[in-house]
Amino acid sequence: MVILTRLNGTPVAINPDLIERADSTPDTVLTLVDGTKYLVKETMDDVVELVREFRASVVARADAIQYNAPRTRLRVVHEDGED
């Protein structure tokens, strides 16, 4: 989620995957895929940068999880139960 500011000053968290487009009219208007529109104080360039940072953080977090995941060693167990 990206945290943006509505024109009245209240914060709003928006799922960037649902943003269809951003227009600058001169206020920034975000249109979501379902047609919902949000007017926000941030510039269009700021919104684009926040979305980029969000996507980069998702990739970085996934990489960190994969890198830090415990690795288990496989071993052969014979039918008699001994290694």
ABEGO torsion letter per residue (X at the ends): XBBBBBAAGBBBBBBAAABABBBBOABBBBBBAAGBBBBBABBAAAAAAAAAAAAAAAAAAAAAAAAABBBBBBBBBBAAGBX
